[in-house]
Amino acid sequence: MATMAWTKVVFLLPFFWLQLACVHSYNIDKSCDSIKSKLETAVEKSMALAKLSFDELGRDDPNVKELRGWFFLDKNIDQVKMVYHNVQEYGTLNKADTDEVMQPTIYCDLSRYEETTRKTKDGKDEPALFDKERKTVSGLSKEYKGCKTGDTVAYRSRTERLSDKKMLHNDIQICPWYLAVLGHSPFTNLDDLPDRTGKPSYDPTRAFSNSEPKANVFASRLDVTLLHEFTHALPDYAGSTLDHAYQWTDCTAVGNREVGCMNADSYSFFATGVDMIKVRRFKFTKEGGAQKINKATKRAEQLVMKPWNA
């Protein structure tokens, strides 16, 4: 969840990227041992979201086309397809790094870090982070601070060699507070949401109420969060995203701009929306609310537990 403000120029190479083997795997750090199987499942589901989104971008579902128009310019759809295509390469666990590819590693706590200080060029002390495993020092980022305060759900960090910009580390940090809250919910991933069909409260014609979940809540699931971070973890040449906007409203606000196809949350929300349309048979409104596609739509009562700031 980096917040860099610069923009990169996108060069589209039609057809070539379909054969681009840009990434190969992901790794899980020992800090995640207690939830390793849950993480593996979440990664599988995030890859499924990417595949479904990629497939539907080439089809003619009017609801998907409407959703697409809120997040991406038509002229940039090849770029969007490239990101969804390439991110699926992360679906394998524990392959070795290569000279070309630094596999992302998922971390579940901050214990490898020690807060310290370092000298600036003018000799002053500034806050810093010491990585006890790699014996490296970096700046005390706002993402790290947000992980401790509950303002950040997860973030991607990388280290590059100054001489040639070669990536040395490619990390996905899931914030401990987020995992703690998520651990109290049976609905870790989108596929975990209950089907209330046939239950006493099931009424396929009843409208959604204002108190029921909106897009921001659905997109706070672990599989969707990981999809966001995996788009960050892509190499630059393979479509690596930035954070130009967060949350549904701000992401739809930049959907008519070039940055839409470079924004990680836009990919997360679009994938969530496609899943809702094709799997759960309801869709989001432009404002991010839930809306039945038709009267036969299956619905779930209070589909997820309480929302939090994602």
N, C-alpha and C positions, 0 to 999 in steps of 0.2 A: 504494500500500500504506500509506495513512495509518492511524493508530491512534487516532483520536479516540474517546472513550468515550461521548459523548452520543448520545441516541436521538431520532429524529424521529418525529412523528406522521404516519401514512399515511392519506390520504383516498382511498378508492377511488371512481372515477367509472366505473361499468360502461358499456360500449359507447363512451363518448366517447374513451377513449385509443386506440381502434383507428384513429381518424382523426388522431391527434396527430402532426404533423410537427415533432418536437422538435429533431432534429439533422439535419445534411445531409451531412457530409463529414469527412475527416481530412486532415492534411497531414504530410509527411515532411521533416524538417530536413536540411540539407546534410551534417550529421554522419553521416547514414545512407547517403550516396551509394553506398558500396561494397557495401551489401547491400540496396539499394532494392528490387530485384525480389523478393528473398526476403521482405522485409517486406510487399510488396503481396500476395504469395501467402499469407502468414500471416494478414493481415487478411481476405482472402477466405475462408480456412478458418475463422477465428473467427466470421465472419458466418454461415457455413454451420452451425457448431455452434449458434449462437443460433437459427437458423431451425428446425433439427431439434428442438431442445429445446422451442421454442414449439409446433411441430406436435404433438409427442408428448404434451404436457401436455393436449391435447384428445382423446387417444385412450385405449384401454383395455388397453394392454400391461401385464400383471401385473408384469413385471420393472421397468418404468419406474415404475409406481405404488409398488412397494416402495421403489425408490430415492428417489422424491419424498418419501415419508414420513420418510426419514432427515434431510432438509434443510429441509422447509417444512411449515408447518401447512396443513391443507386450506382453512381459511377465508382464507388469504392467497394462494391460487393466482392470483387475478386480478391481484394485485400482481406476482407472479412472471412471469406472461404479459406484463404491461406492460413489464417490464424487458427481457425477451428480444425483444419486438416492437420497442421503441424503439431498442435498441442496434444493430439491423440497419440503421438509417439511416446508420450510419457507413461503409457499404460503398463510398462514392464518394471518389475522391482529388481534392484541390485545388479545393474550392469556396471562394469568398470568405466571410469573416465577415459577419454581419449585426448589426443592433442587438439582435436577440433571441438570436442564437446565436453563440457563440465556438467555432469548430471546433478540436478537439484536434490538437496537433502532436506527432509522435513524435520524440524525440531519442535518439541512440545513444552520446553521450559527454558528459562534464561540462566540456568546454573553454570553454563560455560563462560559466562561473562562476569567480569569484576569491574566495578566502577572505579575509575582512577582519574588522574589528570595528566596532561601532556603540555609541553611548552609550545607556544605559538612562535611565529617568526620573529616577533618583537620581544620574546622572552617571557611573556605572561603565561600563567597557567590557565588551561581551559579544560572543561569536563571531557572525559574520554572513556572508552570501553576497552578493557583488556580481554582478549579471547584466550582463555587458559589452555585450550586445546591446541590452537594454532600459533600461540605466542605472538599474536599481532595486536596492534593498538589502532583503534579507529575512533572517529568522532562519536559523541553521545547523540544519537539521532532522535528526532521527534517520534519516529515509529517505535523505537525501543521504549521511550518514555511513555508513549501511549499504551504499550503492552502492559506496563505496570499500573497505569491509572485507570484502565478500562476504556480508553478512547480509541484503541486500535484492536481489531480482531486478529489480524495476521499481516505479515509483511514479507516482502522478498528483499534480500540484501545480496550484494555481490562484491567481490574484490577483483580489481583488474591490475595487471602489471603495467606500470607507468610507461615503460619503454615501447611496448607494442600493443597495449590494450587487451592482451590475452586474459581471458577470464580465469581466475584462480579458485574462486569459491562462488557457489551459486546456491543460496540457502532460502528455504521457505520457513519462516518462524510463525508457528501458531501460538497465539497468546494464551498463557495459562488460565486467565480469568474466563476467557471464552470457552475453553474446554471444560472448565468447572461448571459453567452454566449449562452448556450443551449436554454434559454428562447426566444431568437431572431430567433430561427429556428423552422419551422413547423415539422421538422423531429426529434422528440425527441427519438423515438424508431425505431428499424429496420422495424417494420410493417408500419411505417408512410411514408416510402419512396414511391415516386410517381410511378405509372405505366404509361409509356408514349406510350403504344401501341395505334396505330391508329392516333397519333398526327403527325403534319407535319414533325417533326424532327425524327420520328421513322424509323429506318433502321436496321432490325435484322441482316444484314450481315456486318454492319460497325464495324470495330475493335475499341476497346477502345483506346483512346489516352493517352499519357503520363500524361496529365493534369488531367485526371479523377481520382476519388477516389481510394485509395489503402486500404489495410486491416487495417492499423492503424486508418484511418478515420472512417471506418465502426464500428470499435471496440470502438470508443469514444462515441457511443450512450449511453443514460442513462440506458437502460435495460442491456446492456453488462457491463457497469461499475458496476451496482449493482450485477450482477452475479459474477464478480471478487471479490467484497467485501463479498458477502455471502459465497463464498468458504473459505475465511479467517475466517469468523465467526463460522464455524463449530467447535464443540469440537474436541480436538486432536484425540480422539478415532474414530471419524466419518470421518476423512480425511481432517482436517484443513490444508489449504495451506499456503505457504510462498511466498516471492518475490525473486526468484533466478534470474529472468530476466524479463525485460519489452520490449515492442514493438515487432513487428513481427519478425524481423531479429534475435534478440537475443533469442527469444523464440524458433525459429526453430533451432538455434545453440545448444541449450541444449536438444533438443528433443531426441537425441540418448544417453542421460545420465539418470541416476536414478532420478535426480531432476526434470525431465520433468513432472512426475505425481504428483509432489508436488508444482508446480508453478501456481499461480493464473491466470496470463495472458495467459498461455497455454490453460487453460480451456475456457477463454473468446474468444480467437482466434479460437479455434476448434469449439466452439458453433456458432460463427459468420460464419465460413466457411461452416458448415453443413447447416445453415439456407440459405446461398446463393445458395448452391447446390440444396437443396430439395424444396425451396420455390421460389427463384428468378431465378433459372436455369442458373447460371454462377458460376464459381469457381475462387479461387485465385491461382496464380502461386506460385512456391516455393519462389519467390522474393516478394510476397505480392501484385502483380498487379492483375487486373481483366481480366478474360478470358471467352469467351462464351463457353458453353458446346457443343452447336451445332448451326447451322444457324437459327433454329427456336426459339432460346432463346429470351424471352422478356427482354428488357433492359430499363433502365431509364436513361434519359439524365441528366448528372451531378447530381447523385443520392443524394448527401448530400451537405450541404453548406460548407464553408471554413473549412479546418482542423485546429486543434490546438494540442498543445503538450499534449498527454494523457499518 
